Amino acid sequence: MAAARITKLRPPRPSPPAAVDPIIIPSSQPSIPPPQDPDNPDELIRHYCHSNTPGLALSLLNRSISAAAGPRKPSPESFDLLLGSLNRSGKFESAIAVYHTMLRSGVPRSVFTLNTVMNSYCKLRRTNLALHLFDEIRSRNGPPNTVSYNVLLKGFCGEGRLRESKVVYAKMVRLGVWPNAHTFTVLIDVLCRGRMFDKARRVLDVMAEAGFKPNVIAFGVLINGLCGGGLLEEAMGLVREMEGRGLHADVVMFTGLIGGFCKEGKLEEALRVFDLMIEKGLRPNEFTFTTLIDGLCKGERLEDAMRLFRVMEERGFNRNIVAYNVLICGFFSACDSGKALKLLGEILEKGMKPDIFTCNIVIDGFLKMGKVESALEIFHDMEGWGIFPDVVTYNTMLRGFYDAGDLEQALNLVERMRKEGRQLDAIAYSALSDAMGRAGRMGDLEKLMSQSMEVGIQYNS
C-alpha cells in the first residue's frame, strides 16, 4: 500500500448538528436568566436544570419536599423538568428516585412524566418495569402516545427482545397511534436484528409514504445492520442512495463499512472505503483507525498496519492502548516477539499503562512460542504495573505450564489463586485434571475432582 494512500487526510467537513432523540425532553435555552425569586423552588429548579446542573436541582427538590414548614413546594412541572434533565445527563437511577418521591408525595403524574421514567427504565435494561408504567398510562391517563410506544419499542429492541418489539408496533398500528420518524428508525433496527433486511429496507419507503423523509439516522441504522449481516455491497449502495438524496454518510457509517469488509477479509475494499471517506472530507476517528489496523493485522499485512498506526499517531491519537494491543497481538501471531516487545516498550516510555488485555496478549503470545520464562516474567511484572491477573490470565498461564509439562508450576499457581480467593473455572479444572492424569497423579486427580464437585463445577475429565 502506497504511503500516500493512508496519509492524504484532509480537513473535515463541518459536522451536521447532532440529532435530537425524540424520547428525551428538549434541552435548555441558549440564554439562561437568573431566578427572579430565590425563595421560589420552581424558579430555582428551572434555573439549575437549564444550567445543566440537575444535581443541584435534585438537592433543592429533596430539601423542599422534606421541609417541615413552608408553603412553597415544587410543582408537578418542576418534577417533570428535573426528570428530563436527569435523563439527558444519563442519571437514570436518580430520575427513578425522583419518580418514587412523586409517588410518596402524591404529586400528579402526567403521560410526559411516565414516558420519561419509562425511558430511564429502558436505558437501564429494565423494560419490564417500563411496561408496567405503559399499562398505567392506559389505565389512568388515557391512551399512550407515540413517544410511549417509541420508548417501549426501543427498550425491547435494546434487550434483543424482538418479538415483543413487533407486538408493540402491531398494537400501535392497530390502535391508530400515528408513528413518527423515530418509530420507523427503531423498527428498522428491530428488523435488522432479526436479519429481515429486505423488510428493513422497505421501511424507508413506508417512512417516506407516511410523510417522513428518511434521514441520516434511519439510513445509518440500516447500513449498520447490513454491515453486521455481511451485506456490504448493499450497504455501499445505500451510501450512494443517501448522496442522491442530498444526505451525507458520517464517520460512524464509514467505520462500520470498513469493519464489515475487514471481517470478510476484503482488505482492498476496506482501504477503498477509507480512501473514499477521506476524499469526502471526513476525518477518521480512533475507532476508524483501530478497526482498519485490526483488519490489516489479521490479514498479515503488518507493515501496512504499522504505517497506518504512525499516521494515527501523527493525527493526535498517540495514546490508544487498544491500537497497541491489536498490533502486539498481530506481531505475536507472526511469531515476531521482538517487535511486539518494542511496542510494549513504547507504551511504557510514553508513560502509559498496559491494561489487562495487553498483559494477556503478551503472555499468550510467549506461551504459544514456547517461551514460558518470558511469559512468567510478564506475569510477575503485572504487579508493578498495578494490574491484577484475571481468569483469562490464570487460565493462559496454567495452559502454558501444562503444555510445557511443568505440573509443579501449575499447582503453585493454583495455590496462589486459592490464597487470593479465586476459583478455578471448568476450563482450568479440565486442563489440570488432564495434566494430572498424564502424570499418573491419580490421588491428586481424585482430590481435584472432589473439589470441583464441592463448588458445583462439572467438566469432562
HUCOR-V478236 format. One record per residue. N is the residue number from 0. RES is the residue in three letters. PHI is phi in radians with two decimals (* if undefined). PSI is psi in degrees with one decimal (NA if undefined). D_CENTER is the distance of its C-alpha to the mean C-alpha in whole Angstrom. Layout:
{{N:RES:PHI:PSI:D_CENTER} {N:RES:PHI:PSI:D_CENTER}}
This chain:
{{0:MET:*:125.2:32} {1:ALA:-1.13:143.9:34} {2:ALA:-1.07:-34.2:33} {3:ALA:-1.07:-27.3:33} {4:ARG:-1.11:-31.3:30} {5:ILE:-1.93:9.3:28} {6:THR:-2.05:-2.8:29} {7:LYS:-1.46:56.9:30} {8:LEU:-1.46:127.8:27} {9:ARG:-1.83:165.0:29} {10:PRO:-1.03:142.0:28} {11:PRO:-1.25:148.5:25} {12:ARG:-1.21:141.7:26} {13:PRO:-0.93:133.0:26} {14:SER:-1.25:142.6:22} {15:PRO:-1.19:157.3:23} {16:PRO:-1.06:145.1:22} {17:ALA:-1.09:140.6:19} {18:ALA:-1.27:145.9:19} {19:VAL:-1.64:127.4:20} {20:ASP:-1.27:116.2:18} {21:PRO:-1.15:-9.7:21} {22:ILE:-1.29:-34.6:20} {23:ILE:-1.59:146.3:20} {24:ILE:-1.13:139.3:23} {25:PRO:-0.95:148.5:24} {26:SER:-1.35:-177.7:24} {27:SER:-1.24:165.0:27} {28:GLN:-1.31:154.5:30} {29:PRO:-1.14:-33.0:31} {30:SER:-1.88:125.7:34} {31:ILE:-1.98:101.0:34} {32:PRO:-1.25:149.4:37} {33:PRO:-1.20:154.7:38} {34:PRO:-1.13:136.8:39} {35:GLN:-1.30:-35.0:43} {36:ASP:-2.17:100.1:43} {37:PRO:-1.14:-11.2:42} {38:ASP:-1.64:-2.1:43} {39:ASN:-1.63:111.1:41} {40:PRO:-1.07:-32.0:38} {41:ASP:-1.11:-44.0:37} {42:GLU:-1.15:-41.0:37} {43:LEU:-1.17:-43.3:35} {44:ILE:-1.09:-42.2:32} {45:ARG:-1.07:-43.7:32} {46:HIS:-1.09:-47.0:33} {47:TYR:-1.12:-41.4:30} {48:CYS:-1.15:-42.6:27} {49:HIS:-1.21:-21.5:28} {50:SER:-1.56:6.8:28} {51:ASN:1.06:37.9:25} {52:THR:-2.21:66.2:26} {53:PRO:-1.13:-22.3:25} {54:GLY:-1.09:-40.9:25} {55:LEU:-1.17:-39.7:29} {56:ALA:-1.10:-38.6:29} {57:LEU:-1.16:-42.0:28} {58:SER:-1.09:-43.8:31} {59:LEU:-1.10:-43.0:33} {60:LEU:-1.08:-43.8:33} {61:ASN:-1.11:-39.5:33} {62:ARG:-1.15:-40.6:36} {63:SER:-1.15:-38.7:38} {64:ILE:-1.21:-38.4:37} {65:SER:-1.49:-10.0:38} {66:ALA:-1.10:131.6:41} {67:ALA:-1.27:-30.8:45} {68:ALA:-2.12:168.0:47} {69:GLY:1.83:123.4:46} {70:PRO:-1.38:-15.6:46} {71:ARG:-1.60:107.9:43} {72:LYS:-1.99:153.8:40} {73:PRO:-1.04:141.7:37} {74:SER:-1.41:164.3:37} {75:PRO:-0.98:-33.8:35} {76:GLU:-1.13:-34.6:33} {77:SER:-1.19:-38.5:32} {78:PHE:-1.06:-45.6:30} {79:ASP:-1.10:-42.0:29} {80:LEU:-1.07:-42.3:28} {81:LEU:-1.18:-40.8:27} {82:LEU:-1.01:-44.3:24} {83:GLY:-1.14:-41.3:23} {84:SER:-1.13:-41.4:23} {85:LEU:-1.14:-37.6:21} {86:ASN:-1.10:-46.3:18} {87:ARG:-1.09:-30.4:18} {88:SER:-1.48:-1.3:17} {89:GLY:1.35:13.6:14} {90:LYS:-1.66:70.2:17} {91:PHE:-1.26:-37.4:17} {92:GLU:-1.10:-39.6:19} {93:SER:-1.14:-37.8:22} {94:ALA:-1.09:-41.7:22} {95:ILE:-1.14:-37.2:23} {96:ALA:-1.10:-39.8:25} {97:VAL:-1.09:-40.2:27} {98:TYR:-1.06:-41.7:27} {99:HIS:-1.17:-31.9:29} {100:THR:-1.11:-39.8:31} {101:MET:-1.05:-42.5:32} {102:LEU:-1.08:-45.6:33} {103:ARG:-1.17:-32.6:35} {104:SER:-1.61:-2.0:37} {105:GLY:1.25:25.9:38} {106:VAL:-1.32:130.8:36} {107:PRO:-1.03:144.2:36} {108:ARG:-2.11:124.5:33} {109:SER:-1.66:174.4:32} {110:VAL:-1.01:-39.6:30} {111:PHE:-0.99:-46.2:28} {112:THR:-1.02:-51.6:28} {113:LEU:-1.17:-36.8:26} {114:ASN:-1.06:-42.6:24} {115:THR:-1.15:-42.6:22} {116:VAL:-1.23:-37.1:22} {117:MET:-0.96:-42.7:21} {118:ASN:-1.07:-40.2:18} {119:SER:-1.06:-45.5:17} {120:TYR:-1.08:-42.2:18} {121:CYS:-1.15:-39.7:15} {122:LYS:-1.09:-29.1:13} {123:LEU:-1.60:10.7:13} {124:ARG:1.04:42.6:13} {125:ARG:-2.14:55.0:17} {126:THR:-1.14:-27.8:18} {127:ASN:-1.05:-37.8:22} {128:LEU:-1.21:-36.3:23} {129:ALA:-1.08:-36.0:22} {130:LEU:-1.11:-34.7:24} {131:HIS:-1.10:-41.3:27} {132:LEU:-1.18:-35.8:27} {133:PHE:-1.03:-43.3:27} {134:ASP:-1.16:-32.9:30} {135:GLU:-1.16:-37.4:31} {136:ILE:-1.02:-45.0:31} {137:ARG:-1.14:-35.6:33} {138:SER:-1.50:-26.5:36} {139:ARG:-1.98:-36.6:36} {140:ASN:-1.99:8.4:35} {141:GLY:1.60:-169.2:36} {142:PRO:-1.17:139.5:34} {143:PRO:-1.05:150.6:30} {144:ASN:-1.69:-175.4:29} {145:THR:-1.03:-41.0:27} {146:VAL:-1.09:-38.8:24} {147:SER:-1.02:-48.0:25} {148:TYR:-1.15:-39.7:24} {149:ASN:-1.06:-43.2:21} {150:VAL:-1.05:-46.3:19} {151:LEU:-1.19:-41.1:20} {152:LEU:-1.00:-49.2:19} {153:LYS:-1.14:-38.1:16} {154:GLY:-1.12:-49.4:15} {155:PHE:-1.11:-40.1:17} {156:CYS:-1.11:-42.9:15} {157:GLY:-1.09:-27.0:11} {158:GLU:-1.61:4.6:13} {159:GLY:1.30:16.9:14} {160:ARG:-1.65:74.5:18} {161:LEU:-1.21:-36.0:19} {162:ARG:-1.08:-44.6:23} {163:GLU:-1.12:-36.0:23} {164:SER:-1.06:-44.0:21} {165:LYS:-1.15:-37.3:24} {166:VAL:-1.10:-43.1:26} {167:VAL:-1.08:-44.3:25} {168:TYR:-1.15:-41.6:26} {169:ALA:-1.08:-39.7:29} {170:LYS:-1.16:-38.6:30} {171:MET:-1.03:-45.7:29} {172:VAL:-1.18:-42.5:31} {173:ARG:-1.11:-35.7:34} {174:LEU:-1.54:2.1:35} {175:GLY:1.32:22.4:35} {176:VAL:-1.41:120.0:32} {177:TRP:-1.32:124.6:31} {178:PRO:-1.26:160.1:28} {179:ASN:-2.05:-174.9:26} {180:ALA:-1.03:-36.5:24} {181:HIS:-1.18:-35.9:21} {182:THR:-1.01:-47.0:22} {183:PHE:-1.14:-37.1:23} {184:THR:-1.12:-43.8:19} {185:VAL:-1.12:-39.2:18} {186:LEU:-1.09:-39.3:20} {187:ILE:-1.04:-43.2:19} {188:ASP:-1.08:-43.8:16} {189:VAL:-1.03:-47.0:18} {190:LEU:-1.18:-37.8:20} {191:CYS:-1.14:-41.0:18} {192:ARG:-1.12:-29.0:16} {193:GLY:-1.54:7.8:20} {194:ARG:1.04:30.8:20} {195:MET:-1.77:69.9:23} {196:PHE:-1.21:-36.0:23} {197:ASP:-1.09:-43.9:26} {198:LYS:-1.15:-38.6:26} {199:ALA:-1.09:-39.4:23} {200:ARG:-1.13:-38.1:25} {201:ARG:-1.22:-22.4:28} {202:VAL:-1.06:-33.1:26} {203:LEU:-1.03:-41.7:26} {204:ASP:-1.19:-42.6:30} {205:VAL:-1.07:-38.9:30} {206:MET:-1.04:-45.6:28} {207:ALA:-1.15:-40.0:30} {208:GLU:-1.11:-29.0:33} {209:ALA:-1.43:0.7:32} {210:GLY:1.66:10.3:33} {211:PHE:-1.95:116.5:29} {212:LYS:-1.23:122.3:28} {213:PRO:-0.95:130.3:25} {214:ASN:-1.88:-177.4:23} {215:VAL:-1.06:-36.8:20} {216:ILE:-1.13:-45.9:18} {217:ALA:-1.10:-46.0:19} {218:PHE:-1.07:-40.7:20} {219:GLY:-1.09:-41.5:17} {220:VAL:-1.10:-42.6:15} {221:LEU:-1.20:-41.8:18} {222:ILE:-1.10:-43.4:18} {223:ASN:-1.07:-41.4:14} {224:GLY:-1.12:-42.9:16} {225:LEU:-1.12:-40.0:19} {226:CYS:-1.09:-43.3:17} {227:GLY:-1.11:-28.0:15} {228:GLY:-1.58:4.1:19} {229:GLY:1.37:8.7:20} {230:LEU:-1.61:69.6:22} {231:LEU:-1.33:-37.5:22} {232:GLU:-1.13:-40.1:26} {233:GLU:-1.09:-38.2:25} {234:ALA:-1.14:-41.4:22} {235:MET:-1.11:-37.2:24} {236:GLY:-1.08:-36.9:27} {237:LEU:-1.17:-35.9:24} {238:VAL:-1.06:-43.1:24} {239:ARG:-1.16:-37.5:28} {240:GLU:-1.12:-39.3:28} {241:MET:-1.00:-46.4:26} {242:GLU:-1.06:-37.7:28} {243:GLY:-1.12:-24.0:31} {244:ARG:-1.67:6.7:30} {245:GLY:1.43:14.7:30} {246:LEU:-1.82:155.7:26} {247:HIS:-2.12:129.4:24} {248:ALA:-1.14:145.7:21} {249:ASP:-1.83:-177.3:19} {250:VAL:-1.06:-38.9:17} {251:VAL:-1.09:-43.2:13} {252:MET:-1.12:-46.6:16} {253:PHE:-1.12:-38.0:18} {254:THR:-1.12:-39.8:15} {255:GLY:-1.07:-40.7:14} {256:LEU:-1.13:-43.9:18} {257:ILE:-1.05:-45.4:18} {258:GLY:-1.10:-38.7:16} {259:GLY:-1.11:-45.1:17} {260:PHE:-1.16:-38.1:21} {261:CYS:-1.10:-42.2:20} {262:LYS:-1.06:-34.6:19} {263:GLU:-1.47:-0.4:22} {264:GLY:1.35:13.8:24} {265:LYS:-1.68:76.5:25} {266:LEU:-1.23:-36.6:25} {267:GLU:-1.11:-39.4:28} {268:GLU:-1.14:-38.8:26} {269:ALA:-1.09:-41.2:23} {270:LEU:-1.18:-35.5:25} {271:ARG:-1.15:-39.1:27} {272:VAL:-1.12:-40.0:24} {273:PHE:-1.04:-45.6:23} {274:ASP:-1.07:-44.5:26} {275:LEU:-1.07:-39.9:26} {276:MET:-1.05:-44.3:23} {277:ILE:-1.19:-41.2:25} {278:GLU:-1.05:-29.5:29} {279:LYS:-1.48:5.3:27} {280:GLY:1.45:12.2:27} {281:LEU:-1.56:141.2:23} {282:ARG:-1.71:119.2:22} {283:PRO:-1.02:141.7:19} {284:ASN:-1.71:-177.0:16} {285:GLU:-1.02:-39.7:15} {286:PHE:-1.19:-36.6:12} {287:THR:-1.05:-52.1:15} {288:PHE:-1.02:-48.6:18} {289:THR:-1.12:-37.2:16} {290:THR:-1.08:-45.7:15} {291:LEU:-1.24:-38.7:19} {292:ILE:-1.05:-43.0:20} {293:ASP:-1.07:-43.3:18} {294:GLY:-1.10:-41.7:20} {295:LEU:-1.14:-40.0:23} {296:CYS:-1.10:-45.6:23} {297:LYS:-1.19:-23.8:23} {298:GLY:-1.56:10.1:25} {299:GLU:1.08:31.7:28} {300:ARG:-1.91:67.2:28} {301:LEU:-1.23:-33.3:28} {302:GLU:-1.14:-42.8:30} {303:ASP:-1.11:-39.4:28} {304:ALA:-1.10:-42.8:25} {305:MET:-1.17:-39.0:26} {306:ARG:-1.10:-44.0:28} {307:LEU:-1.15:-35.8:25} {308:PHE:-1.09:-40.6:23} {309:ARG:-1.18:-36.2:26} {310:VAL:-1.09:-42.6:26} {311:MET:-1.00:-42.8:22} {312:GLU:-1.12:-42.0:24} {313:GLU:-1.07:-29.1:27} {314:ARG:-1.48:8.9:24} {315:GLY:1.72:-3.6:23} {316:PHE:-1.69:68.8:20} {317:ASN:-1.87:11.2:22} {318:ARG:-2.34:40.0:20} {319:ASN:-1.66:103.9:17} {320:ILE:-1.19:-29.0:17} {321:VAL:-1.13:-43.1:15} {322:ALA:-1.10:-42.4:17} {323:TYR:-1.04:-44.6:20} {324:ASN:-1.06:-41.7:19} {325:VAL:-1.06:-45.0:19} {326:LEU:-1.19:-43.0:22} {327:ILE:-1.04:-43.4:23} {328:CYS:-1.07:-41.1:22} {329:GLY:-1.09:-43.7:24} {330:PHE:-1.23:-35.9:27} {331:PHE:-1.15:-37.1:27} {332:SER:-1.09:-29.6:27} {333:ALA:-1.57:9.0:30} {334:CYS:1.05:32.8:32} {335:ASP:-1.94:77.4:32} {336:SER:-1.20:-24.3:31} {337:GLY:-1.08:-49.5:33} {338:LYS:-1.22:-32.7:31} {339:ALA:-1.10:-44.9:28} {340:LEU:-1.19:-31.0:30} {341:LYS:-1.10:-40.1:31} {342:LEU:-1.18:-38.5:27} {343:LEU:-1.07:-39.4:26} {344:GLY:-1.10:-38.1:29} {345:GLU:-1.07:-41.8:28} {346:ILE:-0.99:-46.8:25} {347:LEU:-1.22:-38.2:27} {348:GLU:-1.12:-32.2:30} {349:LYS:-1.36:-1.8:27} {350:GLY:1.38:11.2:27} {351:MET:-1.43:165.2:23} {352:LYS:-2.03:127.1:22} {353:PRO:-1.01:149.9:21} {354:ASP:-1.81:-178.6:18} {355:ILE:-1.07:-31.8:19} {356:PHE:-1.19:-40.4:17} {357:THR:-0.97:-51.4:20} {358:CYS:-1.09:-44.1:23} {359:ASN:-1.12:-37.8:22} {360:ILE:-1.13:-45.0:22} {361:VAL:-1.17:-45.3:25} {362:ILE:-1.05:-47.3:27} {363:ASP:-1.08:-40.9:26} {364:GLY:-1.09:-45.5:27} {365:PHE:-1.11:-42.7:31} {366:LEU:-1.14:-38.6:31} {367:LYS:-1.17:-22.8:31} {368:MET:-1.58:1.4:33} {369:GLY:1.40:13.5:36} {370:LYS:-1.70:75.5:35} {371:VAL:-1.15:-40.4:35} {372:GLU:-1.12:-39.3:36} {373:SER:-1.14:-40.1:34} {374:ALA:-1.11:-41.6:31} {375:LEU:-1.14:-34.5:33} {376:GLU:-1.12:-43.3:33} {377:ILE:-1.13:-38.9:30} {378:PHE:-1.02:-41.5:29} {379:HIS:-1.31:-31.4:32} {380:ASP:-1.17:-24.1:30} {381:MET:-0.98:-39.3:27} {382:GLU:-1.08:-41.3:29} {383:GLY:-1.16:-26.5:30} {384:TRP:-1.51:-0.6:27} {385:GLY:1.31:28.0:25} {386:ILE:-2.02:131.0:23} {387:PHE:-1.78:134.8:24} {388:PRO:-1.02:142.8:24} {389:ASP:-1.90:-174.1:21} {390:VAL:-1.08:-32.8:22} {391:VAL:-1.15:-42.7:21} {392:THR:-1.03:-50.5:24} {393:TYR:-1.11:-44.7:26} {394:ASN:-1.10:-38.2:26} {395:THR:-1.13:-44.9:26} {396:MET:-1.12:-43.1:29} {397:LEU:-1.05:-44.5:31} {398:ARG:-1.07:-39.4:31} {399:GLY:-1.10:-42.2:32} {400:PHE:-1.14:-40.2:35} {401:TYR:-1.08:-47.5:36} {402:ASP:-1.10:-30.9:36} {403:ALA:-1.48:-2.4:38} {404:GLY:1.29:18.9:40} {405:ASP:-1.76:78.7:40} {406:LEU:-1.18:-32.3:40} {407:GLU:-1.12:-42.9:41} {408:GLN:-1.08:-39.7:38} {409:ALA:-1.09:-44.0:36} {410:LEU:-1.17:-34.8:38} {411:ASN:-1.10:-39.0:38} {412:LEU:-1.20:-38.5:34} {413:VAL:-1.09:-39.4:34} {414:GLU:-1.13:-39.7:36} {415:ARG:-1.09:-42.0:34} {416:MET:-1.06:-41.6:31} {417:ARG:-1.08:-42.8:33} {418:LYS:-1.15:-30.0:34} {419:GLU:-1.49:0.8:31} {420:GLY:1.33:22.1:30} {421:ARG:-1.70:144.1:28} {422:GLN:-1.88:134.3:28} {423:LEU:-1.11:144.4:29} {424:ASP:-1.70:-178.5:27} {425:ALA:-1.07:-36.5:28} {426:ILE:-1.12:-45.9:28} {427:ALA:-1.16:-42.3:29} {428:TYR:-1.05:-44.1:32} {429:SER:-1.10:-46.0:33} {430:ALA:-1.15:-41.1:33} {431:LEU:-1.17:-40.3:35} {432:SER:-1.14:-37.5:37} {433:ASP:-1.10:-42.6:38} {434:ALA:-1.13:-40.2:39} {435:MET:-1.14:-40.3:41} {436:GLY:-1.08:-43.5:43} {437:ARG:-1.16:-30.1:43} {438:ALA:-1.48:-3.4:45} {439:GLY:1.30:20.1:47} {440:ARG:-1.64:73.1:46} {441:MET:-1.21:-33.5:46} {442:GLY:-1.11:-46.6:47} {443:ASP:-1.11:-34.9:44} {444:LEU:-1.13:-43.9:42} {445:GLU:-1.11:-38.9:43} {446:LYS:-1.12:-41.6:42} {447:LEU:-1.11:-43.5:39} {448:MET:-1.11:-38.1:39} {449:SER:-1.12:-40.4:40} {450:GLN:-1.11:-41.3:37} {451:SER:-1.15:-36.0:35} {452:MET:-1.20:-34.1:36} {453:GLU:-1.12:-34.0:37} {454:VAL:-1.68:6.0:33} {455:GLY:1.36:26.0:32} {456:ILE:-1.86:126.1:31} {457:GLN:-1.92:141.5:32} {458:TYR:-2.64:166.0:32} {459:ASN:-1.56:110.3:35} {460:SER:-1.59:NA:37}}
